[in-house]
Amino acid sequence: MAASRLHDLGFLDGISQSHSFREVLSRTSSMSSFPPLKVSSCHGLHALLIYDEELHVLAAPFEFVFVGKFPGSHPSLESIRKFFFNLKLNGEFSVTVLNTNNVLIKLKNDLDCCRVFAHRSYFVNNCYMKLVKWSPHFDVCVESHIIPIWISFSNLRPHLFSSRILQGLGSIFCRPLKTDNTTTNRTRPSVARVLVELDITKRYPDHVWLGSETLGYAQNVEMEVFPFYCGHCKALGHSKADCSVLHSHPAVVPAHVIGSVLEHVAEIDKVVPGICV
């Protein structure tokens, strides 16, 4: 079992591949329900246009995929695979090279996905690795604004500390990942906490209605502080207002400094004629 899990079949494992396009098309043309691909132009460029429905189907096998980003030094691919193997995941996984400083991590089930994404970063052989969620729009040069955030439901009524209810509460905002230990063990009735996959560029309500229309109530919602995200350079850690890329300006030399330099050059020119221009 260990050997098979360490042997990486690739990010499209289980899908029969062929070097011949003719062979692939002959096997799949009768099964495909999508219209033919269209060669055209778009935004001034030559284009291969793919229908949205087909793009959704192509992206479906990547539901549980992350990108491991190594901003500094990075370990060998085999070391990264061994790291994930030692996490004792429930299902198989795949780790493949995306580019020089990034790897594509494909998991097999929601349980492993929630467990791995609950931690936004890891150290692999003393190398810092940041995890980001893959999406069909993922650009390796752009930092994802979808991250796990803890949501607290203070004074949640005791009879509603049910996994089904808590998952439903989390799903109001986006994809729920897990609850914390005290919520799971029902040892802290004052608040329930759910880790949810959120788009931190959006705004969310601070109250939700919970229960039936007649027997429900307004439940308080509190979220941990979102990290800053810059909409200009697409990076976590600073806001657009503090973006050094957006607000970078050439250094302005004070007038008195310029005057002093010109006087100094003029003095030199008296000694070495022709230096001033």
Contacts in CASP RR format, 6 or more apart in sequence:
PFRMAT RR
TARGET T0000
AUTHOR 0000-0000-0000
METHOD contacts of the structure
MODEL  1
MAASRLHDLGFLDGISQSHSFREVLSRTSSMSSFPPLKVSSCHGLHALLI
YDEELHVLAAPFEFVFVGKFPGSHPSLESIRKFFFNLKLNGEFSVTVLNT
NNVLIKLKNDLDCCRVFAHRSYFVNNCYMKLVKWSPHFDVCVESHIIPIW
ISFSNLRPHLFSSRILQGLGSIFCRPLKTDNTTTNRTRPSVARVLVELDI
TKRYPDHVWLGSETLGYAQNVEMEVFPFYCGHCKALGHSKADCSVLHSHP
AVVPAHVIGSVLEHVAEIDKVVPGICV
2 85 0 8 1.000
4 92 0 8 1.000
5 85 0 8 1.000
5 91 0 8 1.000
5 92 0 8 1.000
5 93 0 8 1.000
6 81 0 8 1.000
6 82 0 8 1.000
6 85 0 8 1.000
8 81 0 8 1.000
8 94 0 8 1.000
8 95 0 8 1.000
8 96 0 8 1.000
9 94 0 8 1.000
10 94 0 8 1.000
10 96 0 8 1.000
10 106 0 8 1.000
11 65 0 8 1.000
11 94 0 8 1.000
11 96 0 8 1.000
11 104 0 8 1.000
11 106 0 8 1.000
12 61 0 8 1.000
13 94 0 8 1.000
15 61 0 8 1.000
18 24 0 8 1.000
34 51 0 8 1.000
34 53 0 8 1.000
34 54 0 8 1.000
34 57 0 8 1.000
35 51 0 8 1.000
37 48 0 8 1.000
37 49 0 8 1.000
37 50 0 8 1.000
38 48 0 8 1.000
38 49 0 8 1.000
39 46 0 8 1.000
39 47 0 8 1.000
39 48 0 8 1.000
39 49 0 8 1.000
40 47 0 8 1.000
40 49 0 8 1.000
41 47 0 8 1.000
42 49 0 8 1.000
55 136 0 8 1.000
59 136 0 8 1.000
62 106 0 8 1.000
62 134 0 8 1.000
62 136 0 8 1.000
63 113 0 8 1.000
64 106 0 8 1.000
64 107 0 8 1.000
64 108 0 8 1.000
64 109 0 8 1.000
64 110 0 8 1.000
64 112 0 8 1.000
64 113 0 8 1.000
65 104 0 8 1.000
65 105 0 8 1.000
65 106 0 8 1.000
65 107 0 8 1.000
65 134 0 8 1.000
66 104 0 8 1.000
66 105 0 8 1.000
66 107 0 8 1.000
66 116 0 8 1.000
66 117 0 8 1.000
66 131 0 8 1.000
66 132 0 8 1.000
66 133 0 8 1.000
66 134 0 8 1.000
67 98 0 8 1.000
67 102 0 8 1.000
67 103 0 8 1.000
67 104 0 8 1.000
67 105 0 8 1.000
67 131 0 8 1.000
67 132 0 8 1.000
67 133 0 8 1.000
67 134 0 8 1.000
67 138 0 8 1.000
67 140 0 8 1.000
67 144 0 8 1.000
68 102 0 8 1.000
68 103 0 8 1.000
68 104 0 8 1.000
68 105 0 8 1.000
68 129 0 8 1.000
68 130 0 8 1.000
68 131 0 8 1.000
68 132 0 8 1.000
69 101 0 8 1.000
69 102 0 8 1.000
69 129 0 8 1.000
69 130 0 8 1.000
69 131 0 8 1.000
69 132 0 8 1.000
70 101 0 8 1.000
70 102 0 8 1.000
70 103 0 8 1.000
70 127 0 8 1.000
70 128 0 8 1.000
70 129 0 8 1.000
70 130 0 8 1.000
71 101 0 8 1.000
71 128 0 8 1.000
71 130 0 8 1.000
72 101 0 8 1.000
72 127 0 8 1.000
72 128 0 8 1.000
73 127 0 8 1.000
74 101 0 8 1.000
74 127 0 8 1.000
74 129 0 8 1.000
75 124 0 8 1.000
75 125 0 8 1.000
75 127 0 8 1.000
77 95 0 8 1.000
77 96 0 8 1.000
77 97 0 8 1.000
77 103 0 8 1.000
79 124 0 8 1.000
79 125 0 8 1.000
80 95 0 8 1.000
80 103 0 8 1.000
80 124 0 8 1.000
80 129 0 8 1.000
81 95 0 8 1.000
83 122 0 8 1.000
83 124 0 8 1.000
83 125 0 8 1.000
84 93 0 8 1.000
84 95 0 8 1.000
84 105 0 8 1.000
85 93 0 8 1.000
87 115 0 8 1.000
87 116 0 8 1.000
89 107 0 8 1.000
89 112 0 8 1.000
89 115 0 8 1.000
89 116 0 8 1.000
90 108 0 8 1.000
90 109 0 8 1.000
90 111 0 8 1.000
90 112 0 8 1.000
91 107 0 8 1.000
91 108 0 8 1.000
91 109 0 8 1.000
91 112 0 8 1.000
92 108 0 8 1.000
93 105 0 8 1.000
93 106 0 8 1.000
93 107 0 8 1.000
93 108 0 8 1.000
93 112 0 8 1.000
94 104 0 8 1.000
94 105 0 8 1.000
94 106 0 8 1.000
95 103 0 8 1.000
95 104 0 8 1.000
95 105 0 8 1.000
95 106 0 8 1.000
96 103 0 8 1.000
96 104 0 8 1.000
96 106 0 8 1.000
97 103 0 8 1.000
97 104 0 8 1.000
98 104 0 8 1.000
98 140 0 8 1.000
99 140 0 8 1.000
102 140 0 8 1.000
104 134 0 8 1.000
105 116 0 8 1.000
105 131 0 8 1.000
107 113 0 8 1.000
107 116 0 8 1.000
113 177 0 8 1.000
114 177 0 8 1.000
114 178 0 8 1.000
114 195 0 8 1.000
115 178 0 8 1.000
116 131 0 8 1.000
117 131 0 8 1.000
117 133 0 8 1.000
117 148 0 8 1.000
117 177 0 8 1.000
117 197 0 8 1.000
118 148 0 8 1.000
118 177 0 8 1.000
118 178 0 8 1.000
118 195 0 8 1.000
119 131 0 8 1.000
120 130 0 8 1.000
120 131 0 8 1.000
120 147 0 8 1.000
120 148 0 8 1.000
121 128 0 8 1.000
121 129 0 8 1.000
121 130 0 8 1.000
121 131 0 8 1.000
122 129 0 8 1.000
122 131 0 8 1.000
123 129 0 8 1.000
132 138 0 8 1.000
132 143 0 8 1.000
132 144 0 8 1.000
132 146 0 8 1.000
132 147 0 8 1.000
133 144 0 8 1.000
133 146 0 8 1.000
133 147 0 8 1.000
133 197 0 8 1.000
135 144 0 8 1.000
135 146 0 8 1.000
138 144 0 8 1.000
139 234 0 8 1.000
141 234 0 8 1.000
142 234 0 8 1.000
143 229 0 8 1.000
143 234 0 8 1.000
143 235 0 8 1.000
143 236 0 8 1.000
145 199 0 8 1.000
145 200 0 8 1.000
145 201 0 8 1.000
145 229 0 8 1.000
145 234 0 8 1.000
145 236 0 8 1.000
146 197 0 8 1.000
146 198 0 8 1.000
146 199 0 8 1.000
146 200 0 8 1.000
147 197 0 8 1.000
147 198 0 8 1.000
147 200 0 8 1.000
147 227 0 8 1.000
147 236 0 8 1.000
148 177 0 8 1.000
148 195 0 8 1.000
148 196 0 8 1.000
148 197 0 8 1.000
148 198 0 8 1.000
149 195 0 8 1.000
149 196 0 8 1.000
149 197 0 8 1.000
149 198 0 8 1.000
149 200 0 8 1.000
149 223 0 8 1.000
149 224 0 8 1.000
149 226 0 8 1.000
150 180 0 8 1.000
150 193 0 8 1.000
150 194 0 8 1.000
150 195 0 8 1.000
150 196 0 8 1.000
150 223 0 8 1.000
150 224 0 8 1.000
151 169 0 8 1.000
151 170 0 8 1.000
151 173 0 8 1.000
151 193 0 8 1.000
151 194 0 8 1.000
151 195 0 8 1.000
151 196 0 8 1.000
151 221 0 8 1.000
151 222 0 8 1.000
151 223 0 8 1.000
151 224 0 8 1.000
152 191 0 8 1.000
152 192 0 8 1.000
152 193 0 8 1.000
152 221 0 8 1.000
152 222 0 8 1.000
152 223 0 8 1.000
152 224 0 8 1.000
153 169 0 8 1.000
153 191 0 8 1.000
153 192 0 8 1.000
153 193 0 8 1.000
153 194 0 8 1.000
153 219 0 8 1.000
153 220 0 8 1.000
153 221 0 8 1.000
153 222 0 8 1.000
154 190 0 8 1.000
154 191 0 8 1.000
154 220 0 8 1.000
154 222 0 8 1.000
155 190 0 8 1.000
155 191 0 8 1.000
155 220 0 8 1.000
156 191 0 8 1.000
156 192 0 8 1.000
156 219 0 8 1.000
157 217 0 8 1.000
158 189 0 8 1.000
160 210 0 8 1.000
161 183 0 8 1.000
161 186 0 8 1.000
161 189 0 8 1.000
161 192 0 8 1.000
163 179 0 8 1.000
165 210 0 8 1.000
166 176 0 8 1.000
166 179 0 8 1.000
166 183 0 8 1.000
166 192 0 8 1.000
166 194 0 8 1.000
167 176 0 8 1.000
167 194 0 8 1.000
168 176 0 8 1.000
169 176 0 8 1.000
169 192 0 8 1.000
169 194 0 8 1.000
169 208 0 8 1.000
169 210 0 8 1.000
169 219 0 8 1.000
170 176 0 8 1.000
170 194 0 8 1.000
170 196 0 8 1.000
172 208 0 8 1.000
173 196 0 8 1.000
173 198 0 8 1.000
173 204 0 8 1.000
174 196 0 8 1.000
174 197 0 8 1.000
174 198 0 8 1.000
174 199 0 8 1.000
175 196 0 8 1.000
175 197 0 8 1.000
176 194 0 8 1.000
176 195 0 8 1.000
176 196 0 8 1.000
176 197 0 8 1.000
177 194 0 8 1.000
177 195 0 8 1.000
177 196 0 8 1.000
177 197 0 8 1.000
178 194 0 8 1.000
178 195 0 8 1.000
179 192 0 8 1.000
179 193 0 8 1.000
179 194 0 8 1.000
179 195 0 8 1.000
180 193 0 8 1.000
180 195 0 8 1.000
182 188 0 8 1.000
182 193 0 8 1.000
183 191 0 8 1.000
183 192 0 8 1.000
183 193 0 8 1.000
183 194 0 8 1.000
198 204 0 8 1.000
198 223 0 8 1.000
200 226 0 8 1.000
200 227 0 8 1.000
200 229 0 8 1.000
201 229 0 8 1.000
201 231 0 8 1.000
204 221 0 8 1.000
204 223 0 8 1.000
205 221 0 8 1.000
206 220 0 8 1.000
206 221 0 8 1.000
206 222 0 8 1.000
207 218 0 8 1.000
207 219 0 8 1.000
207 220 0 8 1.000
207 221 0 8 1.000
208 218 0 8 1.000
208 219 0 8 1.000
208 221 0 8 1.000
209 216 0 8 1.000
209 217 0 8 1.000
209 218 0 8 1.000
209 219 0 8 1.000
210 216 0 8 1.000
210 217 0 8 1.000
210 218 0 8 1.000
210 219 0 8 1.000
211 217 0 8 1.000
227 236 0 8 1.000
227 237 0 8 1.000
228 236 0 8 1.000
228 237 0 8 1.000
228 238 0 8 1.000
228 239 0 8 1.000
228 242 0 8 1.000
229 235 0 8 1.000
229 236 0 8 1.000
229 237 0 8 1.000
229 239 0 8 1.000
230 236 0 8 1.000
230 237 0 8 1.000
230 238 0 8 1.000
230 239 0 8 1.000
230 240 0 8 1.000
230 242 0 8 1.000
230 243 0 8 1.000
230 246 0 8 1.000
231 240 0 8 1.000
231 243 0 8 1.000
232 240 0 8 1.000
232 243 0 8 1.000
232 245 0 8 1.000
232 246 0 8 1.000
233 243 0 8 1.000
233 245 0 8 1.000
233 246 0 8 1.000
238 244 0 8 1.000
240 246 0 8 1.000
265 275 0 8 1.000
265 276 0 8 1.000
266 276 0 8 1.000
268 275 0 8 1.000
269 275 0 8 1.000
269 276 0 8 1.000
END
